Amino acid sequence: MSDFHLDDRIYDHVGEDGFTRLCAAFFIRVPKDDVLSAIYPEDDLEGAEHRLREFLIQRFGGPHRYSAERGDPRLRARHAPFAIDPLARDRWVQRMGEAVSESGFDDNVNSTLRAFFDSAATFMINRD
């Protein structure tokens, strides 16, 4: 398999099940994490997991259900109410990296997802 780039259709390689595994592996970590649990409302973890899964499926070549449900992703605007500082960014990347490792993807998918998550999380920083 050749190297992926962010524009490739990772969805074709991991499918719904892969993104479901990834998001479940991430969100199982959130309530136990002192930094992330302060950002993710406990009463909306299931909704947050659904939204992240649908966003990732769309972003990486799957059906556009996220936009059909929520409109344009507008990631910074949607995350503005949450205090995302460099510590929160780093913890999110750490926990998502653990979830990626646990999800059983091949090395090319892993590296593409990690690069995307690293960049996207940095873009979300909205506090010092």
Secondary structure as UniProt FT lines:
FT   TURN            6..7
FT   HELIX           11..27
FT   TURN            28..29
FT   HELIX           30..32
FT   TURN            34..35
FT   HELIX           36..39
FT   HELIX           42..44
FT   HELIX           45..59
FT   TURN            60..61
FT   HELIX           65..70
FT   HELIX           75..79
FT   TURN            80..81
FT   HELIX           86..102
FT   TURN            103..104
FT   HELIX           107..124
//
